[in-house]
Amino acid sequence: MNGNVTWETLSWVIGICSIVGAIVSGFLWKIHYDINGVKREAYEKADKNAKDIADLKAEIPEKYVSKSDHSEGNSQLLRAIEGLAGRIDSRIDSLTQSLMTVLRARGSSE
């Protein structure tokens, strides 16, 4: 193999290197295309998830009570409790007066 390099041998070597280079380039292009496809799918999923989260953020205030509604409900509840407390106080006062009347009647009858 120490002979002279002929044009025929050189053309075969260049041809084989070209074919190998084309195959390697094809594989690299295919890998690059697959990576871009996966990346594209990931971006689409991320966009979909971001849209879903935005929809949920818009939906939550519609489903739940706002702070003003909550404070209004609390004030109505407090007014109802105050009214109930007033009625209980008046009942206790009337019971106390009835008890005092009964005790006076017993005290005067003895």
C-alpha positions as CSV (number, residue, x, y, z in Angstrom):
1,M,0.0,0.0,0.0
2,N,2.9,2.3,-0.4
3,G,2.2,2.9,-4.0
4,N,1.2,6.0,-5.8
5,V,-2.2,7.5,-5.2
6,T,-4.1,7.5,-8.4
7,W,-7.0,9.7,-9.4
8,E,-9.3,6.7,-9.4
9,T,-8.5,5.9,-5.7
10,L,-8.7,9.5,-4.7
11,S,-12.1,9.8,-6.4
12,W,-13.4,6.7,-4.5
13,V,-12.2,8.1,-1.2
14,I,-13.8,11.5,-1.9
15,G,-17.1,9.8,-3.0
16,I,-17.2,7.6,0.1
17,C,-16.5,10.5,2.4
18,S,-19.2,12.5,0.7
19,I,-21.7,9.7,1.1
20,V,-20.8,9.2,4.8
21,G,-21.0,13.0,5.3
22,A,-24.5,13.1,3.7
23,I,-25.7,10.2,6.0
24,V,-24.3,11.9,9.1
25,S,-25.8,15.2,8.1
26,G,-29.2,13.5,7.5
27,F,-29.0,11.9,11.0
28,L,-28.1,15.3,12.6
29,W,-30.9,17.1,10.7
30,K,-33.4,14.4,11.8
31,I,-32.3,14.7,15.5
32,H,-32.5,18.5,15.2
33,Y,-36.0,18.2,13.7
34,D,-37.2,15.8,16.4
35,I,-35.8,18.1,19.2
36,N,-37.6,21.1,17.6
37,G,-40.8,19.1,17.5
38,V,-40.6,18.2,21.1
39,K,-39.8,21.8,22.0
40,R,-42.8,23.0,20.0
41,E,-45.1,20.5,21.7
42,A,-43.8,21.7,25.1
43,Y,-44.4,25.3,24.2
44,E,-47.9,24.4,23.1
45,K,-48.6,22.6,26.3
46,A,-47.2,25.5,28.3
47,D,-49.4,27.9,26.4
48,K,-52.5,25.7,27.0
49,N,-51.6,25.4,30.7
50,A,-51.2,29.2,31.0
51,K,-54.6,29.7,29.3
52,D,-56.2,27.2,31.7
53,I,-54.7,29.0,34.7
54,A,-55.9,32.4,33.4
55,D,-59.4,30.9,32.9
56,L,-59.3,29.6,36.5
57,K,-58.2,33.0,37.8
58,A,-61.1,34.6,36.0
59,E,-63.5,31.9,37.2
60,I,-62.6,31.9,40.9
61,P,-64.1,35.4,41.7
62,E,-67.3,34.3,39.9
63,K,-67.7,31.2,42.1
64,Y,-66.8,32.6,45.4
65,V,-68.0,35.5,47.5
66,S,-66.2,38.8,47.2
67,K,-64.9,40.6,50.3
68,S,-67.7,43.2,50.2
69,D,-70.4,40.4,50.0
70,H,-68.7,38.7,52.9
71,S,-68.6,41.8,55.1
72,E,-72.3,42.5,54.2
73,G,-73.2,39.0,55.3
74,N,-71.3,39.4,58.5
75,S,-73.1,42.7,59.3
76,Q,-76.5,41.1,58.7
77,L,-75.5,38.2,61.0
78,L,-74.4,40.7,63.7
79,R,-77.7,42.6,63.4
80,A,-79.7,39.4,63.8
81,I,-77.7,38.4,66.8
82,E,-78.2,41.8,68.4
83,G,-82.0,41.5,67.8
84,L,-82.0,38.1,69.3
85,A,-80.0,39.3,72.3
86,G,-82.6,42.1,72.8
87,R,-85.4,39.6,72.8
88,I,-83.6,37.4,75.3
89,D,-83.0,40.4,77.5
90,S,-86.7,41.4,77.4
91,R,-87.7,37.8,78.3
92,I,-85.3,37.7,81.2
93,D,-86.6,41.0,82.4
94,S,-90.2,39.8,82.2
95,L,-89.3,36.6,84.0
96,T,-87.5,38.6,86.7
97,Q,-90.6,40.8,87.2
98,S,-92.8,37.7,87.4
99,L,-90.6,36.1,89.9
100,M,-90.4,39.3,92.0
101,T,-94.2,39.5,91.9
102,V,-94.5,35.8,93.1
103,L,-91.9,36.4,95.8
104,R,-93.7,39.5,97.0
105,A,-97.0,37.7,97.0
106,R,-95.5,34.9,99.1
107,G,-93.8,37.3,101.4
108,S,-97.1,39.2,102.1
109,S,-99.1,36.0,102.5
110,E,-96.8,34.7,105.3
